[in-house]
Amino acid sequence: MQKLHNCVACPRLAEFLAGVRQRHPDYHARPVAPFGDAKARLLVVGLAPGMHGANRTGRPFTGDYAGILLYETLHAFGFASRPTSVSIDDGLTLTDCRITNAVKCLPPENKPETAEIKICNRYLAEELAASNEARIVLALGLIAHKAVLMAAGLKQSAFTFGHGARHGLPDGRILFDSYHCSRYNTQTRRLTTTDFHDVFRAIRAELN
C-alpha cells in the first residue's frame, strides 16, 4: 500500500493533511489503508477517515465515535475478535471481513468534494478487482453506496440507496446499504443498534 500511503492526488486534501501533521505530529494524517482479512467475503465501505479516529490511528473507524457501533456489531456477528477498536496495535483482528473507505484521506469538515471522490475511486476499484472472494459489499451511507457503484462501473440510477436495501450486482456480488454509523445518525436515532444489527443479520444469513 506504499502507493496509497504517499498519494497526494487531491491537492486540497494533501494540503489539509500537511497542516494536520504540523498541529498533531503524532497523528497518522495520511491516506488510511484498508484493514482486515485479505480474503474476506465481506467488504465494508465507509465514507472517509475521521479527524481524531482513523486519521489519528491509521486504521479505519478506529478511535472515534463512528467505530463504536461498527466494531461492536462486527464482534457480535463473528467478524471481529473484540468489540472495541482503539489503536492500530491493540491486537484486534477481523475474520472474513475487510474495512475500507470511499475516500482514503481526511477531508475538511468530513466533506469530500465530488472531484476528490472520483479521484480516490481508483483505489476502491482496485480493491474490488483484487478481492475475488468478496461476495458482499456493505456501503455505510449514500456516498459509499455511490462510490461502490462507480468503482464497479455501474449506473447510479439502477440502484437506489436505502437503509437495509439489498442489490444484486451484475458480477454476482451483493451490495447491502446501511445508514452510516456516525455520531449524528446514532444520537438522533436515525440508525439504532437494532437497525444496524438487522443489516448484519441479513449479511450473515447470506454468507451462511
C-alpha angles and dihedrals in degrees: 000000000000091000091055093043091058097039115136097162093128108062096197093051094043091052092046092051091048088057092048091052090054093050095039109027091173093058124099089231095170135093109308116230124218117272132213145034111001090210097042121148090210122062116187115201121197132179109255141313117290120236097245096022123053092357088059100038103031094232125101115260092356123140099005138091096259091061095057097077094033098056093038088055094044089053093046091055097044101258099108131049093222136018098238133056114197107152141006091252099044093110096247115149132187124222120205089347136095128186127208140151135241088230116033098201131066108259123208110269088001089281116122117197120242092249090053092051089052094047093049093045091085089072092053090047089053091049092052092046092050095044101077091160094054105106099162129045119193114202114202103207137346097288091053090047091054092044092055092051091047091050090050092048093242131143115259092216093061095063118045118203117238135150108267093010118150120206125188108216125210093248091058096258122126122228116206122191130212135168109259115268092235125147090251095052095046097043092049088045092235081131118032127187089250092052092050093045090051090060092050091046088058091047093050091048089051092051092047 
